[in-house]
Amino acid sequence: NAVDTSRFTARKRPALSGEATQRSGTPDLAVAQNVLRFGAFLRDDPVKGPDLFLTLAGDLRDEGQWSCAGISRSELSRYGKIPETLELKGRLAEPAPWLQSLDVFVSPARNEGLPLGVLEAMAAGCLCILSDIPAHRTFEGAALFFNPEDPITFLTALSRAKNDPTLCASLLTKSRDLIDTRYSLKTFTEKLERAYETSR
């Protein structure tokens, strides 16, 4: 999987950084607004954890605005009650603007290959909090992890980010470096061209 980073040119919200403003003694992750935006790509597949996302969006609705894309309301309703405050974007032809409107990208997947959604979220400048599964461990140092069966562990990871602006800055820097050096379309194309040249 490779990401065309040219699609991510301007965020709708400031990227998280160590320069987060202080409000009531707590670093505010959403610098422009005092409301965090959380989002996830979901699919009509239990492996992708739509039921777990609904639990997070319901139990942690006071933490900010929750949004999801890639799944319809009727599909999502099969996995549990949909919180009234949940923003449903459905299927997006171009997800870049939506990703750039988020502060935190969430993946509640129980299993994954190489998740393109996470790569795109990193390219968009989102802080990524991911289920603790082998595929996501590929992003060690560039993301935070939680037990997808236990919403409290998500809240713990979020609290770490809220209370440590230096950690936020490090995660965002490493995630962008990871995209640029390993998963950008430019890097992928260059590797492919070298492979063809050496096989001649």
N, C-alpha and C positions, 0 to 999 in steps of 0.2 A: 504494500500500500504506500502511496505517496500523496503529498498534499501540495496543491498549487498555492503557494503562499501569497501570490499576487492578488488572490481573491480577498485577502484580509488586509485591507489598506487603512481603514479608519474605524476605531471602536466607537460605539455609541456611548459607552461608559469608559472612564479611565481604567486602565489595567491596574490590578492590585500591585502595591509596591511598599517599600519600607517608608515611604513618605505619606502614608495614610494619615488623615487628620485625626485628631483626638476629640472624642465626645464622651463626656462623663467618665473620663479616665480609660476608655477602651478605644483602641485603634478602630476606625471605621473603614471596613473593607470597601464599601461603596463610597468613594470619595465624593462623588457628585451628589448622591442622595443617601439618606440614612435608612435605606431599605435595600437589603441584598436581593439579588435575583439569582435563583437556582434553576438549572435546566438539565434535561436529559433527553437523549435520543431513545425512544422506546419502539418495540416491535411487538406484534401479536404473537409472542412466544414466551412461555414461562422461563426459558433459559435466560432471557434478557432482563428478567426481574421487574416486570411492570407492577406486580403486586407489592413488591418491596418498595418501589418508588412511591406508590400510593400511600403506603404506611408512613414513609418519610414526609411526604407532602402534607399528610394529615396531622401527624404527631408534632411536626416541627413547623407548622404554618406560621407561628409567631416569629420565626427567625427571618422571614422575608417572603418575597413573591416567588412562587414555584411555577415552572413552565415546562412543557414537554412537547416534543415534535416527533413525527414519524409514525404516529398511531392515531386512529380516529376515536371519537368519543364512544361509539358503540363497541369497538374492539377493546378499549381500555376498561369499559364498564364490566367486562367479564372477569376482571381481576380484583374487583372490590369497589367500594364506594368512592366516587370521584369528589374530592373536596370542592366546595363551591368557589373557592378562591383560586383553584388551579387553572392556569392559562393553557389552553389546548391549541397548538399551532397546526396540528395535522401534518400532512406530508408537504415538505418544502422543496421546491425545485432548486433553490439556492439557499442553503442554511447559514451562509456566512453572516449576513446582517443580524439574524437571530442570535447566533453564537456570540457576536460582538456586543449584544445587549445584556449578556449574562456576566455575573461576577464569579459564580461557582458552577462548574460543570460536574454533574454526578453520573456515575455509571453504577447501577445496582446489579449488573449482570452476574449470573451464577457461573457462567462459562463464556469464554471468548476465544477467538483466534487472535489476529492482530487488529485491534479495534480502530477502524478509521475515524469513528466519531470522536474518540479521545484525541487522536492526532490533530483533527481539525479544531477541537476545542483549545488545544495547546497553541496552535497557530493563531487562534483568535485572541489569545491572551487571557484565557480563563484559568482560575485556580481549579485544579482537578482533584476531586475527592472520589476515589474509586473503590469498588468492592475488592476485598483482599483475596484475589484469585491469581493463579500462576501467570496468566497472560498480562495482567495489570502490573505484576511485579517487574515487568520489563521497564517500567517507568519509575523505578526506585530512585529517589532523590529529586524527581520532577513532579511528584504528586503525593497526596496523602491517602491513606487507606483506612477502610472500615469493614467491620463484619456485616455483610448484607442482611443477616438474620437478626441483627441487634441495632436498632436506631440510635441507642445511646452511644455506641462507638462512633457513629457519624457525628453526633453532637460533640464528642470529645475531640475529633479531628478538626471540626470547625472552630472550636474554642482555641485550639492550638494556633490556628491561623489568625484568629482575631487578636490574640494576645501576644503575637510575635511577628511584627512587621518585617523583621529581618528574615525570618523563615519564609514569609510570603514572597519577598523579593528574590530569595534564592530559588524557590520552587519555580517561579515564573521565568527567571533567567535560564535555569537548567532545562525547562520544558521547551523554550524557544530554541536554545542551542541544540537540543535533541532533534527538533524538527529540521533545523537548518543543516545539520551535519549528517543526519541519517534518513530522514523521511520526507524531505522536500522533493518536489517534482524535478527540480534542477539537479539535485544530487542523484536521484534515481536515474535520470536520463544520462548523466555523465557516466555512471557505473555501467549502464546498459551499453553505451557506446564503446567503453573500454573492453567490455566482454566480447563484443563483436569484433573489435580490432585485434584482440589477442587470439581469436579463433580462426583468423584468416591464414 
